[in-house]
Amino acid sequence: MGTAVSIDIADALPRHTLTRLIDETCAWLHEVDRRFSTYKADSEVNRLDRGELTIGQCSADMRAVLDACASLRRETDGYFDDRAAGRLDPSGYVKGWSVEVASARLTQAGSHNHCINAGGDIRSRGNPEPGRPWRFGIRHPWEPDKVAWVLSGTDLAVATSGTYERGLHVFDPHSGEPVQALRSVTVTGPDLSLADAYATSAMAMGAKGLLWLARLAEAGYESAAITRDGHAYHSDHLPIATAARPPTKKFVLTS
């Protein structure tokens, strides 16, 4: 889907085992790309969108993803919408879901210390080395060589949605217009599938997404957001390691 993926396995496993785990993870991600990419004319999602397949003819993964998208549409009052852009596009869920599944498969195969980063959607487990957590820089929305925050954690998912790379690509499904109030939204929590979808949903809500993000903390999802005018917000327990050249003002998200 046009996204670079890095895979870091920190377990003390034989080299041939590490190679096999990397190969299996890459094979899974390529399978997801073939099935869900909106850029490939013959992908399953595009064939479904064109009516060449019925939902009953689709894979179990496709049905599970679309069921999850329907649940998120209800949970977010329609702000998460896999048809917000006028065509079927579950990418706001699929990328996080595919990495979450990849991480679960690595764990099942014996890797308990790893990190997968798919274009800023990150799933980590364990530690990079004993006693040291993983650290993740969240890109500064105006200065690409700077970070707004550095987060740290062990078993942690981190998802960021922003307008600084792809432009105004997130739409308010109720108005059909691209949203501009928020420049960047980051969500952390136990499941990357949901963190990814929540970040996309908050972007679609615009300014009122700030209060909605604060409420996610009750379910274990911390968040940070940077507005178009440079104000920066974060929830009380966002796992911040340090701040490096943050945006102009910082506020704490409260529900």
N, C-alpha and C positions, 0 to 999 in steps of 0.2 A: 504493500500500500504506500510505497514511496517513503518508508520510514527505516532508518538505520537501527539495528538492534545489536546491543552488546550483551554478552553472557559471561559472567564472572563466577567460576566455581572455585570455592576456597577450601574444599575438602581435601584431605590427604589421601587421595585415591590413586591407584595405578594409572599411568598415562593412557593406556589403552581404554580404561574405563571412562576417564575424563573425555577422551575423544569420542567415544560412543555416546555419552550423554549429550555432548554438544551437537553431534550429528542428529540425534533423535529430536532434540529441541528445535533445531533448524528445520528439520523435515515437518514438524508439526506447524511451525509458523508459516512455512511455504504452503502447506495444505490450507490453512486458514486464508491466506492470500488468494489462492486459486478459487476458493469457495465464496469469499465475502468481499473481494475487491470490487469497488464500483468503477474501477478503471479498466477492468478486463471485460470485454463484451460477452465472453462465454462463461463468466462466473455464475455460480448458482444464484446469487442474489440478484444479478441482472436478468437472468432468465426468468426468475420468479416475478420480478417487477414488470417484465414485458408480457407476462401471461403464458409463457412457454412451459412453465411448470405450475402445478397446483401445490398448495402447502402440504398436502398429503404425499406428494411425490418427492418432497425435499428431504434432506438428510436430517437425522435426529439433532445434530448440532444446530442446523438452521432453525428448526422448530423451537429448540430450547432458547436460542438467542431472541427470536421474535416474541416468545412468551415473556422473557425477561424485559424486553422493551415495552411490552404492553403493561406490565406491572409498574415499570418506572413512569410510564405516561400517567397512570392513575396517581402514583405517589407524589409526583411533581406538579399536579394540576395541569398536565399537558405541556409543560415546558421541556420535558424530554420527549421528543417526538421523532421517531425514525423516518418520518415523511415530511419533516419541517421544510426541507428544501424542494419539495414538490415531487420527490421520487423516493423509492425505498432505499434508505441508507442507514443501516444500524451501526455505522463506524464509531459513533460516540460510546457504544458499549463494547463492540467487538474487540478493539485493540486491547483494552484493559482485561477483558475476559480471556483473550488468547494467551496473554502473558500470565494471568492467574492460573490457567490450566497448565501452561508450560512449567511453572514453578511447582505446582502440585505433583506433576509427573516426575520432575527431578527429585522431589522429596521422597516419593514412593520408590524411586530407583536407588535411593541411598545417599543423595546429596542433601545435607541439612544446613549447609552454609553456602549460599549462592545469591547472586543478584542479577536480575534481567532488566535491562533498560531499553524500552522501545520508544524512542523519540520523546523521552521525558516522562513516559508512563513506566513506573519502576516497581518491581516486586522483589523484596529482599527477605532472606531467611537466615537465621543464625548470625554469624559474625565473619568478617573478612579474616580475622585472626583472633586468637583467644583474648578476651578482655577488651576488645575494641569494636565499637558499633560501626555500621556502614554510615557514610556521610554523603549527602546529596545536595548539590547546589541548584537553587531555583533561579533561572535566568532573570536578570534585570530586564524589564520590558522595553527600555529605551537604549540601554547600553549593552550590546550583545557580549562584550568581553567582561561584564561584571555580573555579580549575582545579587539578588534581593535578599535571600535568606540562604543559610546552610542548615539543612535538617539532618538529624541523625537518629538511628534506630536499629533494631534487630529484625524482628518479624514484622515488617512494615510495608504497606503499599502507599505509593505517592503518585498522584495524577495531576497534571497541569493542563489547563485549557487557556489559550491566549490568542490574541489577534496580531501579534507582532511578527509572525512568520507567514501565515496564509492569508492575512488581511481579514476583512469582515466576512468570515465563513460560518459564523454561528447566527442563526435566525431565531427571532421570536415567533414561535409557531402560531400565536394568536393574531399577530399583525402581519406576518409574512415579511417583516423588515429585518435587515441585519442589525444586530445590537452593538452599541458602542460605549455604553456607560462604564463597563469593566474592561480593563486591559489584560488582566491575568487573574486566574483563579487556580489555586492549588488545594487539593483535598488529600488528606492522609487517613489511613484506617486499616482495618484487618483484611479487606477484600478489594483488590484492584478493579474488578468488574464494576462494583458500585462506586468506588472513588472516582473512576473515570467518568461514569454517567453523571454523578453529582456535580463534578466540575463543569461539565458541559451544560447541565441544567441551570446552574447558578449564572453562568455566562449569559444564557438565554433570558434570564429574568432581569438582567440589568441591575440597577441600583438596589432594587428590592431583594435581590439575591443575597445581599449582605446579611439581612436578618434571618433568611432561610438557612444560610450556611451556619450561623451561630447555633441554630437548633439541632443541627446534625451531631453536635458533640454528645447529645444524650444517647446516640446510637454508637458512639465510639469513633466518630469521624471528625477530626480537627481540620481547620481550614485557614487559608490566607487569601487575600484578594487585594489587587491594586487597581484603583480607578483610573479613568481616562485623565483626570486632573492631577494624578500623582499621589493621592492619599493611599496609604497602605493599612490594611486591617488584618488581624489574625485572632484566632480563638485562644482561650486561656492556656490550653495544654498542647498547642502546636509544638512538636518536638524540635525546637530551634536549638542548633548547636552554637551558632554565632551569627551575627549580622555583618554583612560586608557591603558597604555603599548602598544602604536601603533607599527606597524612594523618599520623597520629601517629608511626609508626616506618617506617623504610625498610631493606630488606634486598636483597641482590643475589641473583638467581636463579642457581644453579649446578647443572649436571647431575650 
